[in-house]
């Protein structure tokens, strides 16, 4: 278990560092490339090549580290069965929605991915996109589930966790869309820019509907798993969520898109912190946070 905790922490640090370097590149290097090139008259080709490679590979590295961190965390806290019961529907349903979206325009609108996020499945959707849907969706749903104490057999709690989890997930996209499609180094573009800072309103309905769908499937597959997790055990998904929103918000704010960021704050950051705080504190929280040893016998019983 200790080795898993160490690997999880390294992956989480790598996820955050990759975002930090990517942020520096997008906000400092790319906008001032001409000035930097004038200082490197003998190394212009090398500089241009390094910028293109680092920007193209940075997004992939970032997402893979996020996938690894959340996957290890999920396995360590809820077990393999529940991890796969969330991961497989999340990846399959989000990929299906993305392929439909890039191929037909439903449910998000008419858009296309550029080359900054890795190999494209069917030439349309980068393989990293459904992976990010998984780790951000899992982080959002788990925090909502624990806060609403869905281990009690109450379908209203289950529905509430799905609705809140999908809201948190979609709130991430408020800041993400202008950052990824309206800046100097876009990762996708809209064939017909929408009314909301270049994004069609239907895109957010598509995000909410898709995330609510795979969270609903996961909730059915989980079958009342008795998630008796505390605040200390939810720190990793909280950090993953906040760091991803912060990355998108920093880019959007740099280009003056403060309204989408404000919406992400109102519907994402504030609620997720409140929901995290609703989780029960534990007398073992300090020990668990320091050692990574999870004392969660209820999950073990549910997995038998």
C-alpha positions as a printed NumPy array, in Angstrom:
array([[  0.   ,   0.   ,   0.   ],
       [  2.804,   2.416,   0.85 ],
       [  4.295,   1.981,  -2.626],
       [  0.926,   2.836,  -4.162],
       [  0.692,   6.   ,  -2.079],
       [  4.174,   7.069,  -3.17 ],
       [  3.351,   6.402,  -6.834],
       [  0.058,   8.266,  -6.478],
       [  1.784,  11.31 ,  -4.995],
       [  4.465,  11.365,  -7.679],
       [  1.793,  11.169, -10.377],
       [ -0.209,  13.947,  -8.73 ],
       [  2.906,  16.13 ,  -8.518],
       [  3.683,  15.342, -12.158],
       [  0.121,  16.284, -13.113],
       [  0.414,  19.651, -11.403],
       [  3.939,  20.34 , -12.701],
       [  2.891,  19.501, -16.259],
       [  0.054,  21.989, -15.92 ],
       [  2.414,  24.616, -14.505],
       [  4.904,  24.242, -17.351],
       [  2.074,  24.218, -19.879],
       [  0.641,  27.364, -18.345],
       [  4.027,  29.077, -18.514],
       [  4.42 ,  28.086, -22.131],
       [  0.953,  29.277, -23.144],
       [  1.095,  32.571, -21.261],
       [  4.793,  33.505, -21.412],
       [  6.584,  31.716, -24.248],
       [  4.015,  31.598, -27.061],
       [  2.856,  35.254, -26.784],
       [  6.491,  36.46 , -26.728],
       [  7.98 ,  34.029, -29.223],
       [  9.127,  36.79 , -31.596],
       [ 11.054,  38.591, -28.877],
       [ 12.682,  35.346, -27.737],
       [ 13.642,  34.456, -31.293],
       [ 15.377,  37.804, -31.722],
       [ 17.554,  36.915, -28.739],
       [ 18.425,  33.55 , -30.28 ],
       [ 19.429,  34.335, -33.862],
       [ 21.482,  31.154, -34.163],
       [ 18.938,  28.861, -32.583],
       [ 15.631,  29.859, -34.1  ],
       [ 14.926,  26.493, -35.689],
       [ 15.783,  24.636, -32.498],
       [ 13.649,  26.99 , -30.414],
       [ 10.65 ,  26.673, -32.717],
       [ 11.001,  22.884, -32.757],
       [ 11.27 ,  22.671, -28.966],
       [  8.221,  24.903, -28.442],
       [  6.113,  22.883, -30.876],
       [  7.145,  19.565, -29.303],
       [  6.739,  20.719, -25.726],
       [  3.328,  22.27 , -26.355],
       [  2.128,  19.249, -28.322],
       [  3.376,  16.748, -25.734],
       [  2.576,  18.77 , -22.631],
       [ -1.16 ,  18.23 , -22.833],
       [ -0.731,  14.482, -23.27 ],
       [  1.705,  14.241, -20.334],
       [ -0.59 ,  16.297, -18.13 ],
       [ -3.601,  14.068, -18.793],
       [ -1.68 ,  10.799, -18.434],
       [ -0.336,  11.881, -15.041],
       [ -3.879,  12.852, -13.986],
       [ -5.194,   9.486, -15.157],
       [ -2.491,   7.627, -13.231],
       [ -2.971,   9.617, -10.018],
       [ -6.745,   9.194,  -9.908],
       [ -6.619,   5.541, -10.993],
       [ -4.203,   4.663,  -8.187],
       [ -6.24 ,   6.693,  -5.711],
       [ -9.473,   5.002,  -6.794],
       [ -7.965,   1.512,  -6.564],
       [ -6.488,   2.311,  -3.162],
       [ -9.71 ,   3.682,  -1.654],
       [-12.644,   1.933,  -3.351],
       [-11.022,  -1.118,  -4.94 ],
       [-10.602,  -2.464,  -8.453],
       [-14.238,  -3.381,  -9.115],
       [-15.638,   0.039,  -8.306],
       [-12.804,   1.766, -10.143],
       [-13.481,  -0.168, -13.349],
       [-17.244,   0.178, -12.86 ],
       [-16.766,   3.937, -13.128],
       [-13.86 ,   4.092, -15.567],
       [-15.283,   1.892, -18.306],
       [-18.665,   3.666, -18.646],
       [-16.999,   7.087, -18.332],
       [-14.476,   6.386, -21.094],
       [-16.913,   4.557, -23.391],
       [-19.798,   7.039, -23.088],
       [-17.631,  10.171, -23.283],
       [-15.741,   8.806, -26.301],
       [-19.036,   7.988, -28.008],
       [-20.325,  11.51 , -27.336],
       [-17.08 ,  13.054, -28.589],
       [-17.095,  10.965, -31.766],
       [-20.717,  11.935, -32.382],
       [-19.899,  15.567, -31.635],
       [-16.908,  15.808, -33.96 ],
       [-18.639,  13.742, -36.638],
       [-22.207,  15.07 , -36.556],
       [-22.283,  18.092, -34.234],
       [-24.478,  16.307, -31.657],
       [-24.583,  16.856, -28.699],
       [-21.964,  19.617, -28.304],
       [-22.005,  21.508, -31.6  ],
       [-19.836,  21.599, -34.712],
       [-16.21 ,  21.46 , -33.563],
       [-12.904,  19.788, -34.408],
       [ -9.78 ,  18.924, -32.439],
       [ -6.365,  20.187, -33.429],
       [ -3.082,  18.325, -32.898],
       [ -2.126,  19.29 , -29.34 ],
       [ -3.671,  16.401, -27.396],
       [ -2.182,  13.311, -28.977],
       [ -3.256,  10.552, -31.344],
       [ -6.842,  10.886, -32.605],
       [ -9.226,   7.964, -32.465],
       [-10.866,   7.556, -35.887],
       [ -8.982,  10.721, -36.847],
       [-11.437,  12.771, -34.786],
       [-10.976,  12.577, -31.002],
       [ -7.623,  12.583, -29.157],
       [ -7.262,   9.455, -27.037],
       [ -6.561,  11.654, -24.014],
       [ -9.995,  13.307, -24.004],
       [-12.072,  10.388, -22.615],
       [ -9.288,   9.778, -20.071],
       [ -9.71 ,  13.316, -18.738],
       [-13.484,  12.8  , -18.621],
       [-12.834,   9.804, -16.373],
       [-10.521,  11.365, -13.827],
       [-12.413,  14.646, -13.539],
       [-15.765,  12.846, -13.558],
       [-14.646,  10.423, -10.863],
       [-13.29 ,  13.244,  -8.696],
       [-16.528,  15.215,  -9.034],
       [-18.851,  12.285,  -8.436],
       [-16.932,  10.788,  -5.515],
       [-16.866,  14.049,  -3.561],
       [-20.597,  14.57 ,  -4.18 ],
       [-21.39 ,  10.975,  -3.224],
       [-19.493,  11.087,   0.05 ],
       [-20.942,  14.496,   0.949],
       [-24.504,  13.263,   0.411],
       [-23.754,   9.998,   2.232],
       [-25.031,   7.824,  -0.603],
       [-24.119,   4.703,   1.348],
       [-27.606,   5.031,   2.808],
       [-30.237,   3.257,   0.726],
       [-31.999,   6.37 ,  -0.495],
       [-32.49 ,   6.922,  -4.214],
       [-32.823,  10.686,  -3.691],
       [-29.272,  10.781,  -2.37 ],
       [-28.059,   8.808,  -5.385],
       [-29.821,  11.131,  -7.824],
       [-28.538,  14.163,  -5.944],
       [-24.949,  12.903,  -6.192],
       [-25.318,  12.387,  -9.947],
       [-26.815,  15.847, -10.482],
       [-24.198,  17.543,  -8.303],
       [-21.348,  15.539,  -9.787],
       [-22.433,  16.472, -13.325],
       [-22.733,  20.118, -12.271],
       [-19.193,  20.146, -10.871],
       [-17.89 ,  18.476, -13.998],
       [-19.657,  20.897, -16.342],
       [-18.517,  23.91 , -14.294],
       [-14.937,  22.955, -15.187],
       [-15.835,  23.518, -18.841],
       [-16.959,  27.108, -18.249],
       [-13.347,  28.173, -17.778],
       [-11.931,  25.459, -20.05 ],
       [-13.717,  26.323, -23.293],
       [-12.341,  29.848, -23.912],
       [ -8.915,  28.726, -22.642],
       [ -8.703,  25.824, -25.081],
       [-10.436,  27.273, -28.149],
       [-10.052,  31.072, -28.125],
       [ -6.377,  31.618, -27.255],
       [ -3.093,  31.83 , -29.176],
       [ -2.539,  28.072, -29.019],
       [ -5.986,  26.439, -29.363],
       [ -6.565,  22.721, -28.883],
       [ -9.934,  22.675, -30.665],
       [-12.009,  25.107, -32.668],
       [-15.679,  25.729, -33.388],
       [-16.776,  25.736, -37.028],
       [-19.486,  28.184, -36.029],
       [-18.436,  30.018, -32.853],
       [-21.25 ,  30.237, -30.336],
       [-22.702,  33.162, -28.424],
       [-21.034,  32.329, -25.111],
       [-17.47 ,  33.546, -25.623],
       [-17.141,  31.525, -28.807],
       [-18.89 ,  28.433, -27.41 ],
       [-22.441,  27.297, -28.274],
       [-24.747,  27.038, -25.287],
       [-25.669,  23.51 , -26.325],
       [-22.106,  22.448, -25.58 ],
       [-22.748,  22.785, -21.858],
       [-25.958,  20.792, -22.123],
       [-23.941,  18.107, -23.899],
       [-21.329,  18.115, -21.143],
       [-23.952,  17.9  , -18.418],
       [-25.966,  15.189, -20.154],
       [-22.954,  13.051, -21.02 ],
       [-21.426,  13.24 , -17.55 ],
       [-24.779,  12.618, -15.849],
       [-25.274,   9.563, -18.069],
       [-21.996,   7.84 , -17.254],
       [-22.327,   8.765, -13.575],
       [-25.789,   7.173, -13.578],
       [-24.438,   3.982, -15.136],
       [-21.609,   3.921, -12.588],
       [-24.054,   4.468,  -9.703],
       [-26.082,   1.463, -10.851],
       [-22.968,  -0.693, -11.19 ],
       [-21.627,   0.372,  -7.809],
       [-24.746,  -1.007,  -6.06 ],
       [-24.637,   0.911,  -2.786],
       [-20.907,   0.456,  -2.041],
       [-20.789,   1.948,   1.492],
       [-18.27 ,   4.715,   0.868],
       [-17.277,   5.721,   4.391],
       [-14.541,   8.133,   3.348],
       [-13.475,  11.215,   5.267],
       [-12.029,  14.596,   4.309],
       [ -8.435,  13.422,   4.519],
       [ -9.201,  10.586,   2.098],
       [-10.793,  13.019,  -0.391],
       [ -7.85 ,  15.399,  -0.614],
       [ -6.511,  13.846,  -3.852],
       [ -9.741,  14.234,  -5.894],
       [-10.156,  17.728,  -4.449],
       [ -6.654,  18.73 ,  -5.561],
       [ -7.19 ,  17.194,  -8.993],
       [-10.435,  19.091,  -9.441],
       [ -9.145,  22.446,  -8.209],
       [ -5.865,  22.254, -10.139],
       [ -7.648,  21.521, -13.414],
       [-10.089,  24.382, -12.914],
       [ -7.246,  26.711, -11.873],
       [ -5.249,  25.873, -15.013],
       [ -8.172,  26.675, -17.308],
       [ -9.125,  29.767, -15.292],
       [ -5.599,  31.207, -15.43 ],
       [ -5.519,  31.011, -19.232],
       [ -9.041,  32.384, -19.625],
       [ -8.343,  35.296, -17.266],
       [ -5.13 ,  36.101, -19.114],
       [ -7.223,  36.704, -22.222],
       [ -9.961,  38.6  , -20.402],
       [-12.607,  35.874, -20.14 ],
       [-13.617,  36.548, -16.55 ],
       [-17.334,  35.741, -16.828],
       [-16.783,  32.039, -17.701],
       [-14.247,  31.845, -14.867],
       [-16.734,  33.407, -12.447],
       [-19.32 ,  30.806, -13.437],
       [-16.772,  28.051, -12.879],
       [-16.089,  29.495,  -9.441],
       [-19.771,  29.741,  -8.523],
       [-20.9  ,  26.349,  -9.846],
       [-17.67 ,  24.417,  -9.41 ],
       [-14.994,  25.63 ,  -7.004],
       [-17.226,  26.888,  -4.188],
       [-19.6  ,  23.876,  -4.256],
       [-16.782,  21.308,  -4.435],
       [-15.03 ,  22.82 ,  -1.415],
       [-18.336,  22.924,   0.477],
       [-19.132,  19.312,  -0.431],
       [-15.633,  18.213,   0.552],
       [-16.098,  19.925,   3.914],
       [-19.389,  18.077,   4.386],
       [-17.489,  14.784,   4.469],
       [-17.01 ,  13.432,   7.959],
       [-13.786,  14.248,   9.799],
       [-11.999,  11.281,  11.322],
       [ -9.842,  10.684,  14.351],
       [ -7.591,   8.732,  11.998],
       [ -7.423,  11.553,   9.444],
       [ -3.969,  12.761,  10.433],
       [ -2.533,   9.238,  10.343],
       [ -4.172,   8.45 ,   7.01 ],
       [ -3.014,  11.712,   5.448],
       [  0.559,  11.075,   6.565],
       [  0.81 ,   7.359,   5.763],
       [ -1.762,   6.868,   3.034],
       [ -3.149,   3.825,   4.856],
       [ -6.889,   3.741,   4.296],
       [ -9.038,   2.412,   7.119],
       [-12.239,   1.648,   5.25 ],
       [-13.637,  -1.768,   6.241],
       [-17.077,  -0.996,   4.848],
       [-15.748,  -0.854,   1.298],
       [-13.941,  -4.153,   1.835],
       [-17.218,  -5.796,   2.866],
       [-19.01 ,  -4.432,  -0.17 ],
       [-16.33 ,  -5.78 ,  -2.487],
       [-16.545,  -9.374,  -1.28 ]])
